[in-house]
Amino acid sequence: MFDIQEIRSQFSILDREVNGKPLVYLDNAATSQKPNSVLEVCHAYYTELNANVHRGIHTLSQLATEEMELSRRKIQKFINAEHDFEVIFTKGTTEGLNLIAYILTQKLQKDDEIIISYLEHHSNIVPWQMLCERTGARLRVIPIDENGVLQLDYLDQYLSEKTKVVSVNQVSNALGIVNPIEEIIAKTRKNSDAYIVIDGAQSAPHFDIDVQKMDCDFFVFSGHKMYAPMGTGILYGKREILEALPPFHGGGEMIATCSFEGTTYAGLPFKYEAGTPNVGGNIALGAAVDFMNRVGHENIQNHENALLEYAQRQLLEIEGLKVYGEKAKRTGVVSFNLEGVGIASDVGMILDKMGIAVRTGHHCTQPIMNFFNIAGTVRASFAVYNTFEEIDRLVEGVKKAQRMLG
Ligand SMILES: *Cc1c(COP(=O)(O)O)cnc(C)c1O
């Protein structure tokens, strides 16, 4: 059974007040709150287990290693990877994307092409631009239409034997648009040998992920957007691909043997996990997966979709309010502006006075803002603990902002 009050009771922070009002936290696309079960795992790690992993013969080191490897297997199941060693711990999506762009350097030459889309977060744009600078490759960008939907006929046009990478997000953080990645992957496989990279930062918190069925080569996401601590994240890569590519960071943990004459590298996953990892955080990421499994993925999706539908319907009743991507398939996010109110942050400030946390600005997606010819939007984004009453308060707050600013 889905009991929203029981779920909320697992998040102590939701009991606090902000500016004298009960907190309404609607900035989940930036980071979600963490349930007490995850916080307890962090606390227990540092009070009972703390030791460096994979190196020690002593008991604590072995226990910490076991817990972290158990967490890796939970995440393997969570994304349905074939092997646990295809699951690499990172500090987040940004690091994962930079890692991929770096290790592909030798695979690209001058005039090769990398395809991304207009809907990407800066962290799925800039690492590819840097790769282009290193190699002389070119970036091609799939455009969007006025609904924010990708125009896939451009993908057909762009795909060729020159295409070496196709990297797109599954869900857009700025607008919440769900991209047809099945179709993008199928087209890419059919018409090129490109590596396929999926930015799952906004899909892993909401959807069932199956990297084998998806048939991507890489899938990256952040722990902190799915109920885990900050500084955690995952890079999934197919075994044959990760085995064939060079390492990223050099250092401890990632070597098999090291001498001044030369070094050989460790096998997966350690080849890509140089240095001391965020052991407590990585274990807590497994606890966040446990939390999501307990709530149930279908319950999470159904509840969040109901919240989105309810929020959009109410907001669109406000005269002069525009929802970006209104007609597109979306999840978890409603991004909007009020006509005649120049600056989204003014709306955000008034909402904050009422205890309502939303994000305003460009959401690390300046190309989308340029496309719509705006500086930013007001973005409300949902998690499993949000309620319909909270959306009523949001709508009431937006109406108040309109009266004050209009
Ligand atoms: C948040 C986000 C990122 C970057 O994630 P970090 O956790 O900041 O590294 C990348 N892509 C999308 C779609 C995001 O939402």
Ligand as a Chemical Component Dictionary entry (heavy atoms), coordinates in Angstrom:
data_LIG
# 
_chem_comp.id                   LIG 
_chem_comp.type                 NON-POLYMER 
_chem_comp.pdbx_formal_charge   0 
_chem_comp.three_letter_code    LIG 
# 
loop_
_chem_comp_atom.comp_id 
_chem_comp_atom.atom_id 
_chem_comp_atom.alt_atom_id 
_chem_comp_atom.type_symbol 
_chem_comp_atom.charge 
_chem_comp_atom.model_Cartn_x 
_chem_comp_atom.model_Cartn_y 
_chem_comp_atom.model_Cartn_z 
_chem_comp_atom.pdbx_ordinal 
LIG C1 C1 C 0 21.868 17.111 -12.311 1  
LIG C2 C2 C 0 22.107 16.701 -13.706 2  
LIG C3 C3 C 0 23.397 16.501 -14.188 3  
LIG C4 C4 C 0 24.622 16.755 -13.357 4  
LIG O1 O1 O 0 24.587 15.987 -12.194 5  
LIG P1 P1 P 0 25.582 16.280 -10.973 6  
LIG O2 O2 O 0 24.992 15.487 -9.868  7  
LIG O3 O3 O 0 25.546 17.761 -10.728 8  
LIG O4 O4 O 0 26.926 15.813 -11.384 9  
LIG C5 C5 C 0 23.530 16.078 -15.489 10 
LIG N1 N1 N 0 22.467 15.849 -16.270 11 
LIG C6 C6 C 0 21.208 16.020 -15.842 12 
LIG C7 C7 C 0 20.068 15.707 -16.749 13 
LIG C8 C8 C 0 20.983 16.460 -14.544 14 
LIG O5 O5 O 0 19.749 16.626 -14.108 15 
# 
loop_
_chem_comp_bond.comp_id 
_chem_comp_bond.atom_id_1 
_chem_comp_bond.atom_id_2 
_chem_comp_bond.value_order 
_chem_comp_bond.pdbx_ordinal 
LIG C1 C2 SING 1  
LIG C2 C3 SING 2  
LIG C2 C8 DOUB 3  
LIG C3 C4 SING 4  
LIG C3 C5 DOUB 5  
LIG C4 O1 SING 6  
LIG O1 P1 SING 7  
LIG P1 O2 DOUB 8  
LIG P1 O3 SING 9  
LIG P1 O4 SING 10 
LIG C5 N1 SING 11 
LIG N1 C6 DOUB 12 
LIG C6 C7 SING 13 
LIG C6 C8 SING 14 
LIG C8 O5 SING 15 
# 
